[in-house]
Amino acid sequence: MAKPPATTTLVLCCHLAVAAAAAATWIGHDDQQDDDVSTYIVHVMPAHAPRLATHRIARDHYAPFLRELLLPPHVARPPPRLLYSYAHAATGFAARLTARQAAHLEAHPCVAAVVRDEAYELHTTLSSSFLRLSPSSGLQAESNSATDAVIAVINNPSLSPTPPPTFRGECVSTPEFDASIYCNNKLVGAKMFYEGYERASGKPINETEDSKSPLDTTGHGTHSAAIAAGSPVSDANLFGLANGVAKGTAPGARIAVYKVCWKMGCFGSDVVAGMDEAIADGVDVISLSLAVNRKRTFAQDPTAISGFNAVRKGIVVVASAGSGGPKESTVTNTAPWLLTVGASSMNRQFQTIVVLGDGQTFSGTSLYLGDTDGSMKSLVFGGFAGSAACEIGKLDATKVAGKIVLCEAGQVLDAEKGVAVAQAGGFGVIVSSRSSYGEYAKATAHLNPGTTVPNAAALEILRYMARTPYPVGKILFFGTVLSSSPRIASFSARGPSLAAPEILKPDLVAPGVSILAAWSGLVSPTELDVDTRRVKFNILSGTSAACPHVSGVAALRKMARPSWIPAMIMSALTTTAYVQDSSGNAIADMATGKPAGPFELGPAMSTRTAALTRGSSTTPASTTTSTSCARSATPTRISSVSS
């Protein structure tokens, strides 16, 4: 149905600004148990949003706004609950509504769009030098290591001179998080957002399993923040692996964390609230290692809308491309104003060799460095012992005891396969990588002797077992070794974009394979409850590790050229990246072994630091207009983005 003219809309909506006192009595509690009630993000037409809003002004405005729009009897019950009022990342709010109420709101001329809240997924030392960053020259020197930059990590939370005066954030104390202890001139902000998560789960956060505070109980936020802006730390390693000096890409930058993810996931309403707060706090860069459904249009994507409003305020928004590769059109965060980052390898591996009884050898990777006796052990395929994927509780101990078990990919985490084997009395585990991953095998911090090998190697091992009456083998662990690089990680999400195929995404790639960085002491390196180990550093792979590398580089470049707008910084990063590996060959794709194309690589690998000129540049406004026209967006949909 066509929207009324803007002048009519103004008349219809101007009476909605009623007293805040009335709103306070209406907001109430969410006692509604109706299954039809969900969280919706409501984008209000810009003309009907409060001007120069703070969060309090926004709440006082949107509570009566929502009450008035839902006065008709057929949509008045159950009473909706306002969860968030957005003042910067979007013009609108998040509320608990029925589908009927949401449809009623969306049909109103004051409302630009209504989007149902959706779960997001997290896109899970050497890397600084691998990016060709030097503290004595180039971008780090030009920017003074970005000491006046504040990077907002929208994820799980994390860990000089005083913060820059432009930063207005703070650390929020809770019973479990004493800001006076945890926060300092490095960690300058720490906040949490959980309303959407609690409403989606239907119950409060279980504080025996999670911390209703900025504390990191999963490790991912700490890891991301340290990659972006961690201070130099000597003797950083995981079980002796990757030992050396670890430091973030922008070691002088400050960190502000906005915890929006919890044990069971993240939700868009909380993500927008975190970004809204980051914009209000005056951060310089927002780092997003998460994403919503890649099929959503920009007008339906809370990250795209919030990111656009952040960019309009001069904030560079860096987002992970996703870890759904190597299938095509898996890339997420594809709005043109977001700097979308895929993952590549570095020149470091944690190598193992599987030796079979007939002398065949196969390379693998592992983060296990415990004791092994070096002797041959009997081999058995998990499928012949109760579970091909080696699920806990399904392996037959009489067939597994004392043996090395070969396990199929999938079903459960690789570390969990090792636990299943150990609980059944097995000696060790060989995990097959996915068949689509080609040469890529993920390094895992197994609790018992274990390795992951490419699928082709696993099939050869299985063939050996099938033709040999008494198959035997052993796993040799070689620790850290160097190799040619970079190569596009098999898991790194690929284009073309489903939301806008004409936009080339990802924008670039950065190190995202086996990255060492700081880790939370509240969780084990495998994130399994049975793993009682606690470490200060962990090694992870994912575009969630690639994204903060580029966030750090963006902070360095922003401080080196304070007058540059985000589009200039994005252009500088994408037009000065390199396209060859360390051997001078075209950067290859680990999934196929062939040279990577633009849908895998983007323009190139981040990032040369010598070039401080911006290259070609497109302003965010012109990019948005051209993109919206190309996608045949309606004026109302454009308003929901460009609020």
C-alpha positions in Angstrom: 0.0 0.0 0.0 1.4 3.4 -0.9 2.5 5.7 1.8 0.8 9.1 2.2 2.7 12.2 1.3 5.3 13.4 3.8 3.2 16.5 4.7 0.2 14.2 5.6 2.6 12.0 7.6 3.7 15.0 9.7 0.2 15.9 10.6 -0.7 12.3 11.5 2.3 11.8 13.8 3.0 15.2 15.4 0.5 14.5 18.2 2.5 11.5 19.4 5.0 13.5 21.4 3.1 13.3 24.8 4.4 13.5 28.3 7.2 11.1 29.3 5.4 10.5 32.6 2.6 8.7 30.8 5.1 6.6 29.0 6.7 5.4 32.3 3.4 3.9 33.5 2.8 2.2 30.2 6.2 0.5 29.5 5.6 -2.1 32.2 6.9 -5.6 32.4 7.0 -8.4 29.8 4.7 -10.9 31.4 3.3 -12.1 28.1 3.8 -15.8 27.4 2.1 -15.8 24.0 4.3 -17.7 21.5 3.4 -15.1 18.9 5.3 -12.4 20.7 8.8 -11.7 19.3 11.3 -8.9 19.3 11.1 -6.4 16.3 13.3 -3.5 15.4 11.1 -0.6 14.3 12.7 2.0 12.1 10.9 5.4 12.3 10.8 7.9 9.5 13.5 10.5 10.2 11.0 13.4 10.3 9.4 11.7 13.3 12.6 10.9 15.3 13.8 13.2 18.1 16.4 15.7 17.0 19.9 15.7 18.7 18.7 12.7 20.7 20.3 11.1 23.7 19.2 7.6 24.8 16.9 9.1 27.5 15.3 11.5 25.0 14.8 8.7 22.5 13.2 6.5 25.1 10.9 9.3 26.3 9.9 9.9 22.7 9.4 6.3 21.4 7.5 5.0 24.4 4.4 7.2 23.8 5.0 7.0 20.1 4.5 3.2 20.3 1.6 3.5 22.7 -0.3 5.8 20.5 0.2 3.7 17.3 -1.1 0.6 19.1 -4.3 2.2 20.5 -6.7 0.4 18.2 -8.4 -2.5 20.1 -7.3 -5.2 17.6 -3.6 -4.4 18.3 -3.7 -3.1 21.8 -3.2 -6.5 23.5 -0.9 -7.8 24.7 0.8 -4.6 25.9 4.1 -4.3 24.0 7.4 -3.9 25.8 10.0 -1.4 24.7 13.5 -3.0 25.0 15.8 -0.4 23.4 15.5 3.2 22.1 18.1 4.0 19.4 19.5 7.5 19.2 22.5 7.2 16.8 22.8 3.8 15.0 19.1 4.0 13.9 16.0 6.1 14.3 13.7 3.8 16.1 13.5 1.2 18.8 13.3 -2.5 19.6 10.1 -3.8 21.2 8.3 -7.0 22.0 5.3 -7.3 19.6 3.0 -9.8 18.1 3.1 -10.3 14.4 -0.2 -8.5 14.1 1.2 -5.5 16.0 4.3 -5.5 13.8 2.3 -5.5 10.6 0.1 -2.7 11.9 3.2 -0.6 12.7 4.8 -1.2 9.3 1.7 0.0 7.5 1.8 3.3 9.3 3.2 6.3 7.4 5.4 7.2 10.4 7.3 4.0 10.2 10.0 3.2 7.5 10.4 -0.5 8.2 9.8 -3.2 10.8 12.3 -6.1 11.0 12.0 -9.2 13.2 15.0 -9.7 15.4 17.2 -12.5 14.3 20.1 -14.4 15.7 23.7 -13.5 14.6 26.6 -15.8 14.3 30.1 -15.2 15.5 32.7 -15.6 12.7 35.4 -16.9 14.8 52.2 -12.1 17.3 53.3 -12.9 13.9 50.4 -11.3 12.1 51.5 -7.8 12.8 54.8 -8.2 11.0 53.1 -10.4 8.4 51.0 -7.3 7.5 54.3 -5.4 7.0 53.7 -3.1 9.9 56.9 -1.7 11.5 57.0 0.4 14.7 59.8 2.5 13.3 58.5 3.3 9.9 55.4 3.4 7.7 51.9 3.6 9.1 52.6 2.7 12.8 55.2 5.5 12.9 53.0 8.0 11.0 50.1 7.4 13.3 52.1 7.1 16.6 50.6 3.6 16.9 47.1 5.1 16.9 47.4 6.3 20.5 44.4 8.6 20.2 42.2 6.1 18.5 39.4 4.1 20.2 38.3 0.8 18.6 34.9 -0.4 19.5 34.8 -4.2 19.6 31.1 -5.3 19.1 31.4 -9.0 20.2 32.2 -10.5 23.5 34.3 -8.3 25.8 38.1 -8.1 26.5 40.9 -6.7 28.5 49.4 4.5 28.3 48.2 7.9 28.3 44.7 9.0 29.3 41.9 8.4 26.7 41.4 11.1 24.0 38.9 13.8 25.1 36.7 12.9 22.1 35.8 9.6 23.8 32.8 9.9 26.0 32.3 6.3 27.1 32.8 4.5 30.4 33.1 1.2 32.1 30.0 -0.1 33.7 30.5 -1.9 37.0 28.5 -5.0 38.0 28.8 -7.4 41.0 31.2 -9.5 38.8 33.0 -6.6 37.0 34.6 -3.9 39.1 35.4 -1.2 36.6 38.0 0.3 38.9 40.0 -2.9 38.7 39.4 -4.0 35.1 39.4 -0.7 33.3 42.4 1.5 32.7 43.9 3.7 30.0 43.9 0.7 27.6 40.4 -0.6 28.3 38.5 2.6 28.3 34.9 1.4 27.9 33.0 -1.8 28.8 29.2 -2.2 28.5 26.8 -5.0 27.9 23.5 -5.5 26.1 21.2 -8.5 26.7 17.5 -7.5 26.5 17.1 -9.1 23.0 18.9 -12.2 24.0 16.9 -12.7 27.2 13.6 -12.2 25.4 14.5 -14.6 22.6 15.6 -17.3 25.0 12.5 -16.7 27.2 14.4 -16.6 30.4 17.1 -14.5 32.2 20.8 -15.2 31.5 22.0 -18.2 33.6 24.6 -16.5 35.7 26.1 -19.8 36.8 27.1 -20.4 33.1 27.5 -16.8 31.9 28.4 -13.5 33.4 25.8 -10.7 33.2 28.6 -8.2 32.9 31.2 -7.1 30.4 33.4 -10.1 31.4 34.2 -12.4 28.6 33.0 -16.0 29.2 33.7 -17.3 25.7 37.1 -15.9 24.8 36.2 -14.6 21.4 35.9 -10.9 22.3 39.2 -10.9 24.2 40.9 -12.6 21.2 39.4 -10.0 18.7 40.3 -7.0 20.9 43.9 -8.1 21.4 44.4 -8.6 17.6 43.1 -5.1 17.0 44.9 -3.2 19.7 46.7 -5.4 22.2 49.8 -4.0 23.9 53.1 -5.9 23.3 53.6 -9.0 25.4 56.8 -11.0 25.5 56.8 -14.8 25.6 53.3 -15.1 24.3 52.4 -18.7 23.3 50.0 -21.5 23.5 51.6 -24.6 25.1 54.9 -23.3 23.7 53.6 -22.9 20.2 54.0 -19.6 18.3 56.2 -18.3 21.0 57.3 -14.6 20.7 56.2 -11.1 21.2 52.5 -10.7 20.6 51.0 -7.3 19.9 47.9 -5.9 18.3 47.8 -4.3 14.8 47.4 -0.8 16.5 49.2 -1.4 19.8 48.7 2.1 21.0 44.9 2.3 20.4 42.4 2.1 23.2 39.7 -0.5 23.4 36.0 -0.1 24.2 34.0 -3.3 24.4 30.3 -3.7 23.9 29.2 -7.2 24.9 26.3 -8.2 22.7 26.9 -12.0 22.5 26.2 -14.6 25.2 26.6 -18.3 25.7 23.8 -19.2 23.3 24.3 -16.5 20.7 23.7 -12.8 19.7 20.6 -10.9 18.5 20.3 -8.0 16.2 18.4 -5.7 18.7 21.4 -6.0 21.1 23.9 -5.5 18.3 22.2 -2.3 17.2 22.1 -1.2 20.9 25.9 -1.8 21.2 26.6 0.1 18.0 24.3 2.9 19.1 26.2 3.2 22.3 29.6 3.1 20.5 28.5 5.9 18.2 27.4 8.0 21.2 30.7 7.3 23.0 32.7 8.7 20.1 34.8 5.7 19.0 36.9 5.9 15.8 36.5 2.4 14.5 33.8 -0.2 15.0 34.9 -3.9 14.7 32.2 -6.4 14.0 33.1 -10.1 14.0 29.5 -11.3 13.5 26.7 -11.1 11.0 23.0 -11.7 10.3 21.4 -13.8 7.6 23.2 -13.0 4.3 19.9 -13.1 2.3 18.6 -9.9 4.0 18.4 -6.7 2.0 20.2 -3.7 3.4 17.0 -2.2 4.7 16.3 -5.4 6.6 19.9 -5.7 8.0 20.4 -4.0 11.3 24.2 -4.1 10.9 23.9 -2.3 7.5 21.6 0.4 8.8 23.7 0.9 12.0 26.9 0.8 10.0 25.7 3.5 7.6 24.8 5.8 10.4 28.2 5.2 12.1 30.0 6.0 8.8 28.0 9.2 8.4 29.5 10.3 11.7 33.0 9.6 10.6 33.4 6.1 12.1 35.1 3.4 10.1 33.0 0.1 10.3 35.0 -3.1 9.7 33.0 -6.4 9.5 33.9 -10.0 9.0 32.9 -11.6 5.7 31.7 -14.8 7.4 33.2 -18.3 7.7 30.7 -20.1 5.4 33.1 -20.8 2.5 34.1 -22.2 0.2 30.6 -22.2 -1.2 29.8 -19.2 -3.4 27.5 -16.4 -2.2 28.2 -17.0 1.4 29.6 -13.6 2.1 27.9 -11.5 4.8 28.1 -7.8 5.8 28.0 -6.7 2.1 26.7 -3.1 2.4 29.1 -0.9 0.4 29.8 1.3 3.4 31.1 -1.6 5.5 34.7 -2.7 5.0 34.2 -6.5 4.6 37.1 -8.8 5.5 37.8 -12.3 4.4 40.5 -14.6 5.9 43.9 -15.8 4.6 46.7 -17.9 6.0 50.1 -16.7 7.3 53.5 -18.2 6.8 53.1 -20.3 10.0 51.7 -23.8 10.5 51.6 -26.2 13.4 52.6 -29.3 11.6 52.0 -33.0 12.2 52.9 -36.0 10.2 50.8 -39.2 10.2 53.0 -42.2 9.5 51.3 -45.4 8.4 52.5 -48.9 8.8 53.3 -49.2 5.1 55.5 -46.1 5.2 53.0 -43.6 3.7 53.0 -40.1 5.4 50.4 -37.4 5.5 50.7 -33.8 6.7 48.2 -32.4 9.2 48.0 -29.7 11.8 47.5 -29.7 15.6 48.0 -27.6 18.7 48.7 -30.6 20.8 52.2 -30.8 22.2 51.9 -33.4 25.0 53.8 -36.6 25.5 53.6 -39.5 23.0 55.7 -42.7 23.2 56.4 -42.5 19.4 55.3 -46.1 18.8 52.9 -47.4 16.3 49.3 -47.8 17.4 46.5 -49.8 16.0 44.1 -47.8 13.8 40.3 -48.0 13.7 37.7 -46.0 11.8 35.1 -44.4 14.0 32.4 -45.7 11.7 33.4 -49.3 12.6 33.3 -48.5 16.3 29.9 -46.9 16.7 30.2 -43.3 15.4 31.9 -42.1 12.2 32.0 -38.6 13.5 33.2 -39.8 16.9 30.4 -38.3 19.0 30.8 -38.5 22.8 29.2 -41.6 24.3 28.8 -43.5 21.0 32.1 -45.2 20.5 32.5 -48.8 21.5 35.3 -49.0 24.1 36.1 -52.6 23.2 37.0 -51.5 19.6 38.7 -48.2 20.5 40.8 -48.9 23.6 44.5 -48.1 23.1 44.0 -47.2 19.4 44.2 -44.1 17.2 40.7 -43.4 15.8 40.0 -41.9 12.4 36.9 -39.6 12.5 34.8 -38.0 9.8 34.3 -34.3 9.7 31.3 -32.6 11.1 28.6 -33.2 13.7 30.7 -32.1 16.7 33.8 -29.9 17.3 37.2 -31.5 16.4 38.3 -31.2 20.1 35.1 -33.0 21.2 36.0 -35.9 18.9 39.2 -36.3 20.8 37.4 -36.2 24.1 35.0 -38.9 22.8 38.0 -41.1 21.8 39.7 -40.5 25.2 36.5 -41.3 27.1 36.3 -44.6 25.2 39.9 -45.5 26.2 41.4 -44.6 22.8 45.0 -43.3 22.5 44.6 -40.6 19.9 42.5 -39.2 17.1 42.9 -38.3 13.4 40.2 -35.9 12.3 39.3 -35.5 8.6 38.7 -32.0 7.3 35.7 -31.3 5.1 35.9 -32.5 1.6 35.2 -29.0 0.3 38.1 -27.5 2.3 40.9 -28.9 0.0 44.3 -28.5 1.6 43.0 -26.7 4.7 43.0 -28.4 8.0 42.1 -26.6 11.2 44.6 -26.7 14.1 42.9 -27.8 17.4 44.1 -27.7 21.0 43.4 -31.4 21.6 43.5 -32.8 25.1 45.0 -36.1 23.9 47.3 -36.8 20.9 45.3 -35.6 17.9 45.6 -34.0 14.5 43.4 -32.8 11.6 44.3 -33.8 8.1 42.9 -32.8 4.7 40.0 -34.9 3.5 42.1 -36.4 0.7 44.6 -37.6 3.2 41.9 -39.1 5.4 40.5 -41.1 2.5 44.0 -42.5 1.8 44.4 -43.5 5.4 41.0 -45.2 5.3 41.9 -47.1 2.1 45.1 -48.3 3.8 43.0 -49.5 6.8 40.6 -51.3 4.5 43.3 -53.3 2.7 45.5 -54.0 5.7 44.5 -56.8 8.2 46.2 -55.0 11.2 46.6 -51.3 10.3 48.9 -49.3 12.5 50.1 -45.7 12.5 51.5 -42.9 14.6 51.3 -39.1 14.8 54.5 -37.0 14.9 54.2 -33.4 16.2 56.6 -30.8 14.8 55.3 -27.6 16.4 55.7 -24.3 14.6 57.0 -24.4 11.0 57.1 -21.8 8.3 55.5 -22.0 4.8 54.7 -19.9 1.8 51.8 -17.6 2.2 49.2 -16.1 2.1 46.5 -18.4 0.8 42.8 -17.8 1.0 41.3 -19.8 3.9 38.8 -22.5 2.7 36.3 -21.4 5.2 36.4 -17.7 4.2 33.0 -16.6 2.8 32.8 -15.9 -1.0 30.9 -13.6 -3.2 28.9 -12.7 -5.1 26.7 -11.0 -2.6 23.1 -12.2 -2.4 21.8 -8.9 -1.2 23.6 -6.9 -4.0 25.4 -9.1 -6.6 26.8 -6.0 -8.4 28.9 -5.0 -5.3 32.2 -6.9 -5.2 32.6 -8.4 -1.7 34.7 -9.1 0.3 36.7 -5.9 0.1 40.0 -7.6 1.1 41.4 -10.4 3.2 43.7 -10.5 6.3 45.3 -13.1 8.5 42.6 -15.4 9.9 44.2 -18.8 10.1 45.8 -20.0 13.4 46.0 -16.6 15.0 47.6 -16.3 18.4 46.0 -13.6 20.7 45.0 -13.0 24.3 42.3 -15.3 25.8 39.8 -15.1 28.7 40.7 -17.0 31.8 37.1 -17.9 32.3 37.0 -20.5 29.5 39.3 -23.3 28.2 41.2 -23.1 24.9 38.8 -25.7 23.4 35.7 -24.0 25.0 34.6 -27.5 26.2 33.4 -27.8 29.8 35.5 -31.0 30.3 38.7 -29.1 29.4 40.0 -27.7 32.7 43.0 -26.0 31.1 43.3 -22.2 31.4 45.6 -20.1 29.2 46.5 -16.5 28.7 46.7 -16.9 24.9 44.8 -19.0 22.4 45.1 -19.8 18.7 41.9 -19.5 16.6 40.9 -19.4 13.0 38.0 -17.5 11.3 37.1 -14.3 9.7 36.4 -13.1 13.2 40.2 -13.1 13.6 40.8 -11.5 10.3 38.4 -8.6 10.9 40.2 -7.0 13.9 43.5 -7.0 11.9 41.9 -4.6 9.5 40.2 -2.7 12.3 43.6 -2.0 13.7 45.0 -0.9 10.4 42.0 1.4 9.9 42.8 3.0 13.3 46.4 3.5 12.3 45.4 5.1 9.0 42.8 7.3 10.7 45.3 8.7 13.1 47.9 9.2 10.4 45.3 11.1 8.3 42.8 12.6 10.8 41.0 14.5 8.0 40.1 11.5 6.0 36.5 10.3 5.9 35.8 6.5 6.2 35.5 6.1 2.4 39.0 7.5 1.9 40.3 5.0 4.5 38.5 2.1 2.8 39.9 3.2 -0.6 43.4 3.4 0.8 43.2 -0.1 2.3 41.7 -1.8 -0.8 43.8 0.0 -3.4 47.2 -0.5 -1.7 46.8 -4.2 -0.8 49.0 -6.8 -2.4 48.0 -9.7 -4.7 51.0 -12.0 -4.6 52.2 -14.5 -2.1 55.7 -14.6 -0.5 57.0 -16.6 -3.4 55.9 -14.0 -6.0 53.0 -16.2 -7.2 49.3 -15.3 -7.4 47.6 -15.8 -4.0 45.9 -19.2 -4.2 42.7 -20.6 -2.7 43.3 -23.4 -0.2 40.0 -25.0 -1.2 41.1 -25.5 -4.9 44.8 -24.9 -5.0 44.1 -22.5 -7.9 44.7 -18.7 -8.0 42.0 -16.9 -6.0 39.5 -14.7 -7.9 37.8 -11.5 -6.9 35.0 -13.3 -5.1 37.5 -15.0 -2.8 40.1 -12.4 -2.5 38.4 -9.1 -3.0 40.8 -6.5 -4.5 43.7 -8.0 -2.5 45.4 -9.0 0.7 45.7 -6.4 3.4 47.8 -4.4 3.7 50.8 -2.4 2.5 51.5 0.5 4.8 53.9 2.5 2.6 51.0 4.1 0.6 49.5 6.9 2.6 47.7 8.4 -0.4 44.0 7.5 -0.6 43.8 6.2 -4.2 40.3 6.5 -5.6 37.5 7.4 -3.3 33.8 7.3 -3.3 31.8 9.1 -0.6 29.4 7.1 1.5 26.4 9.3 0.4 27.0 8.7 -3.3 27.6 5.0 -2.7 24.4 4.6 -0.8 22.3 6.5 -3.4 23.7 4.6 -6.4 23.3 1.3 -4.5 19.7 2.0 -3.5 18.7 3.0 -7.0 20.3 -0.1 -8.4 18.4 -2.3 -6.0 15.1 -0.5 -6.8 14.7 0.5 -3.2 11.6 2.6 -2.3 12.0 6.0 -0.7 10.7 4.5 2.5 13.3 1.7 2.5 16.0 4.2 1.8 14.8 6.2 4.8 15.2 3.1 7.0 18.9 3.0 6.0 19.8 6.6 5.7 18.0 7.7 8.9 
